[in-house]
Amino acid sequence: MKIVTVIPLDKGSFRTELTYFTAKDVKNGSIVSIFLRNKKILGLVISCQDVTNTKSGIKNMPFQLKKIVEIKEHSIFRNEFLESALELSSYFVSPKNIFQ
């Protein structure tokens, strides 16, 4: 099982990343379909980790993880682009959801 960090690609959604889980292998930059407030929206994967690496962190989470509904497209952005965009967002103190 994988723990996936996703940025929602919806106009009225949160301005932060969300955490989901999936059994499939998902690459950074992939477009996935997720549920947010009982509405199916698209999201951009910014990180994917194996559960064995984050097992203790999952137990301490104050929320329940939801499942990714569907993987739409694989890696529409190059990994170098995503890394530089996330690094620039932390350098200039801007939110990570620059894709909205």
PyRosetta script that sets phi, psi and omega in degrees:
from pyrosetta import init, pose_from_sequence

init()
pose = pose_from_sequence("MKIVTVIPLDKGSFRTELTYFTAKDVKNGSIVSIFLRNKKILGLVISCQDVTNTKSGIKNMPFQLKKIVEIKEHSIFRNEFLESALELSSYFVSPKNIFQ")
pose.set_psi(1, 145.2)
pose.set_omega(1, -178.1)
pose.set_phi(2, -117.3)
pose.set_psi(2, 144.3)
pose.set_omega(2, 172.5)
pose.set_phi(3, -102.2)
pose.set_psi(3, 123.2)
pose.set_omega(3, -172.2)
pose.set_phi(4, -119.1)
pose.set_psi(4, 131.5)
pose.set_omega(4, 174.9)
pose.set_phi(5, -98.9)
pose.set_psi(5, 127.4)
pose.set_omega(5, -171.4)
pose.set_phi(6, -127.6)
pose.set_psi(6, 140.1)
pose.set_omega(6, 170.7)
pose.set_phi(7, -101.2)
pose.set_psi(7, 119.0)
pose.set_omega(7, 179.0)
pose.set_phi(8, -64.3)
pose.set_psi(8, 138.3)
pose.set_omega(8, 179.0)
pose.set_phi(9, -105.0)
pose.set_psi(9, 49.5)
pose.set_omega(9, -178.6)
pose.set_phi(10, -124.5)
pose.set_psi(10, 142.0)
pose.set_omega(10, -175.4)
pose.set_phi(11, -61.6)
pose.set_psi(11, -43.2)
pose.set_omega(11, -174.6)
pose.set_phi(12, -97.0)
pose.set_psi(12, 19.0)
pose.set_omega(12, -175.6)
pose.set_phi(13, -90.6)
pose.set_psi(13, -179.4)
pose.set_omega(13, 179.1)
pose.set_phi(14, -59.5)
pose.set_psi(14, 157.9)
pose.set_omega(14, 176.5)
pose.set_phi(15, -101.3)
pose.set_psi(15, 39.9)
pose.set_omega(15, -180.0)
pose.set_phi(16, -149.6)
pose.set_psi(16, 173.7)
pose.set_omega(16, 178.5)
pose.set_phi(17, -86.4)
pose.set_psi(17, 155.8)
pose.set_omega(17, -179.7)
pose.set_phi(18, -122.5)
pose.set_psi(18, 157.6)
pose.set_omega(18, -176.9)
pose.set_phi(19, -114.8)
pose.set_psi(19, 131.5)
pose.set_omega(19, 179.9)
pose.set_phi(20, -132.9)
pose.set_psi(20, 175.9)
pose.set_omega(20, 175.1)
pose.set_phi(21, -131.5)
pose.set_psi(21, 157.6)
pose.set_omega(21, 177.2)
pose.set_phi(22, -156.3)
pose.set_psi(22, 156.9)
pose.set_omega(22, 176.1)
pose.set_phi(23, -92.0)
pose.set_psi(23, -16.7)
pose.set_omega(23, -177.5)
pose.set_phi(24, -86.9)
pose.set_psi(24, 160.1)
pose.set_omega(24, 177.3)
pose.set_phi(25, -83.6)
pose.set_psi(25, 123.8)
pose.set_omega(25, -178.0)
pose.set_phi(26, -121.8)
pose.set_psi(26, 133.0)
pose.set_omega(26, 179.2)
pose.set_phi(27, -95.1)
pose.set_psi(27, 154.0)
pose.set_omega(27, 175.1)
pose.set_phi(28, -60.4)
pose.set_psi(28, 138.2)
pose.set_omega(28, -178.8)
pose.set_phi(29, 93.3)
pose.set_psi(29, -3.9)
pose.set_omega(29, 179.3)
pose.set_phi(30, -75.0)
pose.set_psi(30, 150.8)
pose.set_omega(30, 174.3)
pose.set_phi(31, -97.8)
pose.set_psi(31, 127.9)
pose.set_omega(31, -179.2)
pose.set_phi(32, -126.1)
pose.set_psi(32, 158.4)
pose.set_omega(32, 175.6)
pose.set_phi(33, -101.9)
pose.set_psi(33, 127.6)
pose.set_omega(33, -176.5)
pose.set_phi(34, -134.0)
pose.set_psi(34, 162.7)
pose.set_omega(34, 173.1)
pose.set_phi(35, -100.0)
pose.set_psi(35, 131.7)
pose.set_omega(35, 175.6)
pose.set_phi(36, -138.2)
pose.set_psi(36, 116.7)
pose.set_omega(36, -176.8)
pose.set_phi(37, 55.9)
pose.set_psi(37, 46.3)
pose.set_omega(37, 179.6)
pose.set_phi(38, 59.4)
pose.set_psi(38, 25.4)
pose.set_omega(38, 178.0)
pose.set_phi(39, -126.5)
pose.set_psi(39, 135.0)
pose.set_omega(39, -179.7)
pose.set_phi(40, -84.8)
pose.set_psi(40, 119.7)
pose.set_omega(40, -179.9)
pose.set_phi(41, -131.9)
pose.set_psi(41, 171.9)
pose.set_omega(41, 176.3)
pose.set_phi(42, -94.7)
pose.set_psi(42, 153.0)
pose.set_omega(42, 177.9)
pose.set_phi(43, -144.6)
pose.set_psi(43, 156.6)
pose.set_omega(43, 179.9)
pose.set_phi(44, -106.0)
pose.set_psi(44, 125.4)
pose.set_omega(44, -179.9)
pose.set_phi(45, -78.0)
pose.set_psi(45, 124.7)
pose.set_omega(45, 177.7)
pose.set_phi(46, -110.0)
pose.set_psi(46, -16.4)
pose.set_omega(46, 173.3)
pose.set_phi(47, -159.8)
pose.set_psi(47, 152.9)
pose.set_omega(47, 179.9)
pose.set_phi(48, -142.6)
pose.set_psi(48, 125.1)
pose.set_omega(48, -179.2)
pose.set_phi(49, -128.9)
pose.set_psi(49, 151.5)
pose.set_omega(49, 176.0)
pose.set_phi(50, -75.9)
pose.set_psi(50, 146.4)
pose.set_omega(50, -177.9)
pose.set_phi(51, -61.5)
pose.set_psi(51, -34.4)
pose.set_omega(51, -177.8)
pose.set_phi(52, -61.4)
pose.set_psi(52, -27.8)
pose.set_omega(52, 179.1)
pose.set_phi(53, -78.0)
pose.set_psi(53, -26.3)
pose.set_omega(53, -173.4)
pose.set_phi(54, -123.3)
pose.set_psi(54, 25.9)
pose.set_omega(54, -175.1)
pose.set_phi(55, -60.8)
pose.set_psi(55, -43.2)
pose.set_omega(55, -179.3)
pose.set_phi(56, -68.7)
pose.set_psi(56, -33.9)
pose.set_omega(56, 177.9)
pose.set_phi(57, -67.0)
pose.set_psi(57, -33.3)
pose.set_omega(57, 179.8)
pose.set_phi(58, -67.4)
pose.set_psi(58, -39.9)
pose.set_omega(58, -179.1)
pose.set_phi(59, -65.4)
pose.set_psi(59, -29.8)
pose.set_omega(59, -177.3)
pose.set_phi(60, -90.9)
pose.set_psi(60, -0.6)
pose.set_omega(60, -179.5)
pose.set_phi(61, -68.9)
pose.set_psi(61, 137.0)
pose.set_omega(61, -179.6)
pose.set_phi(62, -81.2)
pose.set_psi(62, 9.1)
pose.set_omega(62, -178.5)
pose.set_phi(63, -139.7)
pose.set_psi(63, 166.3)
pose.set_omega(63, 179.3)
pose.set_phi(64, -97.2)
pose.set_psi(64, 135.8)
pose.set_omega(64, 179.1)
pose.set_phi(65, -74.2)
pose.set_psi(65, 141.2)
pose.set_omega(65, 175.7)
pose.set_phi(66, -104.8)
pose.set_psi(66, 159.1)
pose.set_omega(66, -177.7)
pose.set_phi(67, -88.8)
pose.set_psi(67, 144.1)
pose.set_omega(67, 172.5)
pose.set_phi(68, -70.6)
pose.set_psi(68, 131.2)
pose.set_omega(68, -176.0)
pose.set_phi(69, -72.8)
pose.set_psi(69, -48.5)
pose.set_omega(69, -173.6)
pose.set_phi(70, -158.8)
pose.set_psi(70, 145.8)
pose.set_omega(70, 173.6)
pose.set_phi(71, -96.0)
pose.set_psi(71, 114.5)
pose.set_omega(71, -174.8)
pose.set_phi(72, -81.7)
pose.set_psi(72, -59.6)
pose.set_omega(72, -176.8)
pose.set_phi(73, -135.3)
pose.set_psi(73, 150.7)
pose.set_omega(73, 179.4)
pose.set_phi(74, -98.6)
pose.set_psi(74, 124.7)
pose.set_omega(74, 170.4)
pose.set_phi(75, 44.3)
pose.set_psi(75, 76.7)
pose.set_omega(75, 175.9)
pose.set_phi(76, -79.7)
pose.set_psi(76, -18.3)
pose.set_omega(76, 175.5)
pose.set_phi(77, -113.6)
pose.set_psi(77, 148.2)
pose.set_omega(77, 173.8)
pose.set_phi(78, -70.6)
pose.set_psi(78, 150.1)
pose.set_omega(78, -178.4)
pose.set_phi(79, -61.1)
pose.set_psi(79, -36.5)
pose.set_omega(79, 179.0)
pose.set_phi(80, -63.2)
pose.set_psi(80, -38.4)
pose.set_omega(80, 178.6)
pose.set_phi(81, -64.6)
pose.set_psi(81, -45.7)
pose.set_omega(81, 179.4)
pose.set_phi(82, -62.3)
pose.set_psi(82, -44.1)
pose.set_omega(82, 179.2)
pose.set_phi(83, -61.0)
pose.set_psi(83, -43.5)
pose.set_omega(83, -179.4)
pose.set_phi(84, -69.7)
pose.set_psi(84, -36.9)
pose.set_omega(84, 178.2)
pose.set_phi(85, -65.2)
pose.set_psi(85, -41.4)
pose.set_omega(85, 178.6)
pose.set_phi(86, -69.4)
pose.set_psi(86, -37.0)
pose.set_omega(86, 177.4)
pose.set_phi(87, -67.1)
pose.set_psi(87, -41.7)
pose.set_omega(87, 177.8)
pose.set_phi(88, -65.5)
pose.set_psi(88, -36.4)
pose.set_omega(88, 179.5)
pose.set_phi(89, -66.2)
pose.set_psi(89, -34.1)
pose.set_omega(89, 177.3)
pose.set_phi(90, -77.1)
pose.set_psi(90, -33.6)
pose.set_omega(90, 179.7)
pose.set_phi(91, -68.1)
pose.set_psi(91, -43.6)
pose.set_omega(91, -178.0)
pose.set_phi(92, -94.0)
pose.set_psi(92, 10.2)
pose.set_omega(92, 177.8)
pose.set_phi(93, 49.8)
pose.set_psi(93, 54.2)
pose.set_omega(93, 175.8)
pose.set_phi(94, -119.5)
pose.set_psi(94, 158.0)
pose.set_omega(94, -179.0)
pose.set_phi(95, -64.9)
pose.set_psi(95, 154.7)
pose.set_omega(95, -177.4)
pose.set_phi(96, -73.6)
pose.set_psi(96, -14.7)
pose.set_omega(96, -177.3)
pose.set_phi(97, -87.9)
pose.set_psi(97, 56.5)
pose.set_omega(97, 180.0)
pose.set_phi(98, -71.1)
pose.set_psi(98, -7.0)
pose.set_omega(98, -175.3)
pose.set_phi(99, -86.5)
pose.set_psi(99, 3.6)
pose.set_omega(99, -179.8)
pose.set_phi(100, -92.2)
pose.dump_pdb("model.pdb")
